[in-house]
Amino acid sequence: MSCHRYQHVSNRRDFLARSGLGLGSAALAHLFSADAGAAEKEAALAQLTHFAPKAKRVICLFQSGGPSHLELFDDKPVLRQRFDEDLPESISRGQRITGMVASQKRFAVQPSRWNYQPGGKSGTMISDLMPHTRAISDEICLIRSMHTEAINHDPAITFFQTGSQLPGRPSMGAWTDYGLGRLNENLPSFVVLISVNKQNSGQGLLARLWGSGFLPSGHQGVQFRSAGEPVLYLNDPQGIDRGRRRMMLDGIAELNQQSFARRGDPEIETRITQAEMAYRMQSSVPELMDLKGEPEHVLNSYGPDVTEPGSFARNCLLARRMAERGVRFIQLYHRDWDHHGGIQDRLPQMALDTDQPSAALVRDLKQRGLLEDTLVIWGGEFGRTPYAQGGANLEKYGRDHHGKAFSIWMAGGGIKGGMSYGATDDFGFNVEQNPVHIHDLQATILHCLGMDHTKLTYRFQGRQFRLTDVHGHVVKGILS
């Protein structure tokens, strides 16, 4: 393909490839205009999906660093019975290990130091570290049979978010926006919020995790900051009023239109669209971020940290407000789950950060009638090993990365509540029943949104790409 292809408006192949899309976009633009009614918008969305969706939006509560399934969701009495014994070779089966435990002479079994109790009518066993999550166990589906190939953070998080361990692919939120479009013209369709434990920084996160990859750049996530302006340059400079700002944008748009007419680069159209979105966000974002109208009992339900900007609790409340306002994909990250040591001190801190706000979010959505069509996902990139890192007899033991088996939970948006799915062996090391791969999870998320993961594709470098690559099966056993 010539590097000079943008020097003309369009060639014959471009015209034929884009003409159908252009007509569809024009029709959708009319239906999604301010004057279009709710029924028209629903009809337009129905045309975009492959079948009737159960969920309209997704809230992903991603716990960056790899939460220990053995301490939180997967009780293993055998670990207590075999404390400090070597993990049997029949269980480990030559599993890959990270460089952090490669020099260990022993892989000693380490049980959890916290007890488990049944929750709700379902009786789902959940750790004492997560009492609020246990209280909503009848609303969630706990999947104990997740597995992944990656054993280090960056490839594992990238795999979870994009379907590939290698960077450069579009994220789940970008695929969702590409497939379904936005519900609110005044807010981005894909928003990212990041929080971190107060005492530790945790693993870093790169913006490519919510990037658009090879999709048009307008589909990438917009990160809202925890301090200062939620979005940089949201406010007009001193001395610039709305009228002058409008005049400036119109002038820039005219120049961009002239550039597009000469070059035909679709990214120029994206630039025009995003500038208009930024203008509308100057009014919509301050209203979204202002919690003064929230009742006291709602604020209290999310816990004491809800008043602290940038906290996980506050971000959960903002996620609910975004869901109300039609944000399609809301991605929360909470950092510092990477506990190679000091689990007995650090894990309770993380549970305290996330347990109550996560449960409050599910309850809040349900109370407002939003849970039925909002898919909530809680989980990290992998789990932790049943053997101790540093030695099982140490007071400040840790656990290494483990991708062979881990747990997540889902709620709302087409998922059965009050159930557990899948099981691991007695050591929590291998999946024994109903394995769920990362690609299976991604296929199921798209299914809940009404999209067939094998048909949501984008042609790039001569082949059709999709979120699940050439893999993935919908996990029908958890669907309502």
N, C-alpha and C positions, 0 to 999 in steps of 0.2 A: 504494500500500500504506500503510495507516494506521501512524503512528508508535506507536500504542497497541496494536499487535497482540499484544504480550507481556503484556498485562494479563489474559489468560485462558490457561488451560492449553493448549488447542488448538482450532482451528476445524475444520470438516469437511474442508476442503482439506488442511490440515496433517496431519490424521489419515491420510487416504488416501495422501498423499505419503510419510509416514514409516513407515507400518505395515510394509511389506515390508522396508525397511531395518532396522527394529527386530527383526524375526524373524531376519533374516540375522545381525545383530550378536549376538543372543543365542546363536545356534548357534555362531558363531565364538568367542564368549567361553568357551563350554564346551570347544571343541576346543583352544583355546589356554591352557586352565587348566593349573595345575602338574601335574595328574594325567593330562592327555592324553598319549598316546604319540606317538612320532615319526611313525608311519604316519598317525595321525589328523590331525596338523598338516599333513603333506604333502598329504593328501586335501583339506583345507580350502583350502590355497593353490592347489591345482589348480583349484578352483572359482572362485577370484578371477581367474585369468588367462584370457586369450582363447585361448591355445594353450600347448603345453608350453614352459616357459621354459628357456633355457640358463644364465641367470645368476640367482642369488638376491639378489645384492647388488652395489653399485657403489662404487668408490673413484675419485673424481675429483680428480686432481692438477692443480689450476688454477694456471697461471703468470700472475699478474696484471701487466698492463702491455704485453703483446704481444711475445713472444720473436721474434727475427729468424729466419725460416725459412731465409734465405740463408746465415746463419752456422752453422746447426745441422743442417738436414735436407734442403736442396734445393740441391745443388751446381750452379753455373752458370758453366762455363768461359768463355762468351761475355763475361761481365762482366770477366774478366781481360784478354781480348783488346781490349776497348773501354773500358778504364779512362779516366776523365776526359772521355769523349765525352758529348755531350748525349743524353739518353734520346730515342729516335726518337718523333715524334708518332704514328706508326703503332702504337706500343706503348701509349703513355699514353692516347690516344683521349679526351682531355679529361677524364680522371679527376678527381674532386673532390680537393682538397688541404686540409690544415688551415691555420689561421692562422699556424702556426709556420714554414711555408715559403712563405707567400704572397708575401713580399717578395723571395725569392731570384730572382736574375737568370738563374741556370742550374740545371738538374737533371742534374748530372754523374754518370755511371755509376760506382759504387763496388763493386769485388769484395770478397769475403770475404778476410780475411788468414789464414784457417786452411784446412788441407787436409782432404780427405775420403778415407776408406778404406772398402773393402767389409767387411761384418760377417757372420759365421756362414756357414752353407751357402747361405743365400738371397742373400748378396752385397749386401745393402742398403747403399747408400752413406750413411754418417753422418759428421759432422764429428769432427775430432780433439778438439774441446771436449767430446764426449760418448762417451768410450771405453767406459764401463760400459753405456750404452744400446746402443752398437754390439755389445757382447758378448752382449746378449739379443735381437739382431735377429731370430732365428728364432722368438721368442715373440711379437713384436709385429707389428701391421699399421700401417705408416706411410702416412698419408693426406696426400698433397701437394697436394690440390686443394680444400681448404676455402676458402669465401668467405662474406662477410657484407656487409650494407649499411652498417653503422655504421663511422665513422672516428674517433670519440672514445671515450675509455675508459668513461665511465659508461654511455652507451647500449649500447656493444658488450658490456660485461660483463653488463649487465642482459639483453640479447638472448640471450647464451649460456646464462645461468642460468634465464631465465623464458620465452623465446620471444617476447618483446616488448621493443622499445627503451624503451618507456614504463614507469615504475614502477607497481607495484600488482598485477602478476600473480603467481601462485604459482611458486615455484622448482621445479626438477627434483626435488629431494629431497622437497619437499612433495607433488608429484604422485605420486611413487613410494610414499610412505607412505599417501597417500589411496587409491591403487589396490590396494596389496598388504598394508598393515598391517605390524605389527612381528613380528619373529622372537623377540625376547627381551623379556619383560615387565619386566625389571629395568633396562633401559637404553633411552634414547631410540632411536627408529627412524632418526633423521636427526641426525647430529652434524657440527659444523664445527670445524676446527682452522686457525689462522692463524699463519704465520711470515713473517719478513722478513729480507732481507740485513742482516748486521751493520753495514755501513758506510753504508747509505742506507735511508730509510724507504719510498720508493716511493709509489704511488697509494693513497689511502685506500679502505677497503671499508665499505659500509653494510650494516646488518643486514637490510635488505629483500632483499638478494641471496639469503638463505636463509629468507626469510619465507614465510608461507602465503598471502599475498594475500587473495583472497576465499574460499579454502577455510577450514574450521574451524581455529581457531588452534592446535589440538593437533597439526597437521601441520607446524608450522614447525620449523626446525632449532634445535638447542641448541648454543650455542658453548661449547667447553671452553677455559678460559683457560690461558695458558702459565706464569703465576706465581701463587703462593698457592693457594687452593682452586680446583680445576678448574671448579667451578660455585659461584657465590656462595651463601653461607649453607648449604653442604653439611653442615657440622658443627653439631651442636646447641650452643646457648649454654651457658656454664658453669652448672652446677647443674640442667640439664635432661637427664634420662635418657631412654632409649628408651620406657619405659613412659609417662612423662608426655607425650612427643611424640606417642605413639600416641593417648592420651586427647584431646590437643588437636586432632589431625586428625579424630578421630571426631566431636568436637563441632562443628568447622567444617563437616564434611561434612553433618551433620544440619541445620545452619542453611542451607547451600546447597541441600539437598534441599527444604526448606520454601520457599525463594525460587523454586526451579525449579517447584514445584507451583503457585505463584501466577502466575508470569510465563511459563513455558514457553520461556525463552531457552536455546537449545542451548549457548551459551557457558558457562553455569553448569555443565552436565555436563562440559564440557571442563576447567573449573577443578577440579572434584572429581577427575577422572581424573589431571590433571597433578600435583595435590598428592600423590596416592598414588604416582605415579611418582617424585616427588622423595624420598619417604620410602624407597622401595626403593633409590634411587640412593645413599643414604647408606652403604649396604653395598657395592653393586656398583661404584661409581666408584673408590673408593680401591684396590680390588683390581685394577681395570683399569689404573690409572695406575702401579701399583707394578711396576717392571721388575727387581726383585731376582731373580726366578726365571728370567730370560732367560739362556741359556747365553752364555758369553763370545764364542764364534765367531759367534753370531747378532748380538750387539751390534756386533762388529767389522765385520760385513758391511755395516752401514748407514753406516759411516764414523765419524770421530772426533767429529762434532757430536752423535752420538746421546745422549751424556751431558748435553747442554745442554738444559734445559727450553725449549720454545718454538721449537726449531730444526726445520727441515724434515725432517732425518734422524729426530729423535725422533718427530715427528708421523707419519712413514711407518711406523715401528715400532708406534706406537699404533694406526694404521689397520689393521694386520694383526691386532692383538689385538682390535680392535673387530669385525673381520670374523669372527674365530673365535667371538665371543660373540653374533653374530646382529644386529649393527647393520646396518640395511638400506641406508642411503645415507651414505657417509662423504665429506665434502667438505673437502679441504685447499686452502688458498690460500697461495701464496708470492709476496710482493710485491717490486717493484723491477725489472721487466723493461722499463721504459720508457726506452730508451736513445737520446735525441735527440743525445747527444754522448758521447764517451769510450767507445765500444764496445770498443776494444782493452783497456781496463782493467776495465770493469764487467761485460762479458759473461762473461769467464772466471770471475769471482767467482760469478755466478749459476749457471753450469754446475757449478762445484765444489760449490755448495750442494745442487743437485738431482740431478745425474747418478747418483752412486753410490747414494743412498738410493732413488731411483725404481727402479733396476735391482734393488737388493737386495729391495725389496718384491715385485717380480714373482717373483724366484727363491724367496723365502721362502714366498709363497703356493703356488707350484708344489710345493715340497718337502713342504708340509703337505697337499697334495691340495685346496687351496682355489681355485687359479687357474681350474680348470675351470668353477666356478660363481660366480666373482667377475669382474666387468667392471672393468678398470682403464683410465682415460682420462688422457692427459697433453697439455696444450695451453693456449693463451691465447685472448684475445678476438679478435685479429687478428695479422697479420704486420708486416713492415717493408718500406719502399721499397727498390728496387734503386739508386736515386740517393741521394747523400749529402746529409745535412742539414748546412749550414755550409760545404760545399765538399769535393770529393773529394781535394784535395791536402793537406788539413789532417791533422795527426797524430791529433788527437782528433775524428775525424768521428763523426757519428751517422746514424740513419735515422729517417724519419718514420713515422707510422701507415700501415698499408696493409691494407685489407679485401678487395681483389680476389683475393688468393691468399695462403694460408698453410698451415702443416703442423701436424698433431697425430699422436699415435699412440695405439693402443688394444691391449689384450691380454686374453686369457682370455674367459670368459663368453659363448661363442658366436662369437668373432671368430677368423678365420684368422690364424695366426702365420706369420712368415717371408715377408711379402709387402709390396709397395708398391702403392698405389692412387692413380690419378690422376696428372696431370702439368701443369706450368706451361710457359709459353713460355721462350725462351732467356734472357730477362731476369728470370724469376721474378715477372713483373708480372701476367699474366693466366692463368687456368686454360684449358688446351687440351684435356685429356682427363678424362672422368668427374668433372664438378664435384660437389662435396658442399656443400650449403648448411647453415647452422646448423640449420634445421628438419629437414633430412635426417638430420643427426647425432642430433638428439633423437628422431626417429621410430625410428632404429636402436637407440638405447639402450633405449627402451621395448620394442621388439621382442625384444631379448635377454632382457628381464625377463618376456616372455610376454604383453605387452600390445599391443593394436592401438591406435596413437596416435590413430586416428580415432574410437575408441569410448571412450577414457578421457576423459570429459567431466564438466563440472560446470555446472549451470544458475545463471546470475547475471545480474541486470538484464535478464531476458527473453530471453537467448540461451544456447546451449550453448557453453561455452569449453573449449579444450583446450590442452595445452602447445605444440603446433605450429600453433595458430591455424587457418587454413584451408589450410595448406601442408604440405610434407614428404613424402618418399618414403623407404622403407627402402632402405638401400644393400646390396642383396643380394650384390653382388660381394665383400664382405668377410666374409660370414657363413660359419661352418664347417658 
